[in-house]
Amino acid sequence: MFNFETLLQSIENTTVLCVGDLMLDEFVYGEVSRISPEAPAPVIAVQRSEINVGGAGNVARNIAAIGARCIFVGLIGDDVAGQTLTAELAREPRIAPLLVCDPSRPTTRKVRFVSEHFSTHMLRADWETASAASAEIEARLLDAILPQLERADIVLLSDYAKGVLTPEVIARVIDVARQRGKRVIVDPKSPNFVTYRGATLLTPNRKEFVTATRCAADTLAGIAAAAQEAMALADCAAMLVTQSEHGMTLVPRGGEPIHVPALPVKVRDVSGAGDTVAAVLAVVLAAGQDWATAMRAASAAAAVAVSKNGTAVVTPAELRRKLLPHASLAAEDKIIGNETDLDRRIAEWRREGLRVGFTNGCFDILHPGHVKVLTAARGACDRLIVGLNSDASVRRLKGEGRPVQNERARAEVLAGLEAVDLVVIFEEDTPLNLITQIVPSVLVKGGDYTREQVVGHEVVEAGGGEVLLVDVLPGHSTTSLVEKAREGTT
């Protein structure tokens, strides 16, 4: 997994080349209380309106909002909507827009009429020409795109089938990107995935995936099998199928699928959620993270996006809160009293598709080093269980005079932390029996251990889980704190 602050620092040094269909999103909010006397149609009493950079432009905005740099290539018409988009993008300091103007077509514009009280879309009006760009415009687009590939860490193609990503543009960009060792992510619109042949990752939603593969997509095994066939034809490295409230499933070519459940959230507006997923995937992968980490970040970002009205972006602070959320229980409910209760909790979480993590220790005097490990552990899973050495166990390990605090006090302090979901006291010197009972998806310890030294690593890895080692903070240890206290120093 990752340290969130380190990830943000890496993101700030990444550049994403985003190419796709730009559009102007307008939202008109109001209330409907009567029917028009002129026709049987509702009358909306407009209360406010707002405009957003939408389509692939929203992908670019999300890339910039999370802290990366974005080179954006899109298409506009010679009209007021195009001028508006140009001005809006110019206000984004982390976006470098390269907009090609095609006077023969209007700028794509979508106006949505929304009930303010119920957040319900009542009507959408579109202005667009959904035909492929002409050969002349196609050449101008490639002239804008190809010289930027050297500057980019990753390429993202956002296809809304409005004319920018013609077969020629797609093929040339992917071919040149591969020659230069650049990964290409595609948010596809064409039901023929071979159109995107050679891309690194395709990110269809469930409906697009079903249409393209003729797979029911109702089981993980079914999605994996259909994705493998599609990737073989399209020569892609991986496919991510987003499934709204059912989470998202990534299938690496020739590998085992990875599924991440959706985070619980009150959905206000799904407009642009796919843009957010594609943007965060690109940025986190460009920052050097693996598939699973990128998926978890994208899932968290999607939960933030759909909880907002309109076409929304996600900030680092919002993403941090979703990736490192509050624990699921109140402090008094976190301390487990018996094995039956523990088994029941774990079974409930597994039924919900949640990833269970585990770490352990004496936690005699909680210090910043402990907090760092616990926070990193919670960031690597959906639910974190902390194994706590009993008083007798601590005495055997640390000697007489320890623990300073009894096991109940230590458990209550741990239970008060947002990062912790359950605290389980164990009597043995090691948590091996507890780990065998839980079989966590991720086992976390401080980086002063090696993987082979971590008790229970064989159990976790045999169950398909992973061992995560977190760098320790120098100068922080319970033993040194106790010694200083006994010497009367600070």
Beta strands, then each sheet from edge to edge (+ up, - down):
strand 1: 15-20
strand 2: 22-35
strand 3: 42-55
strand 4: 69-76
strand 5: 95-101
strand 6: 109-115
strand 7: 120-127
strand 8: 154-158
strand 9: 183-187
strand 10: 201-202
strand 11: 238-242
strand 12: 248-252
strand 13: 258-260
strand 14: 335-336
strand 15: 356-361
strand 16: 383-389
strand 17: 422-426
strand 18: 442-446
strand 19: 466-470
sheet 1: 5+ 4+ 1+ 8+ 9+ 10+ 11+ 12- 13+
sheet 2: 3+ 2- 6- 7+
sheet 3: 14+ 17+ 16+ 15+ 18+ 19+
end
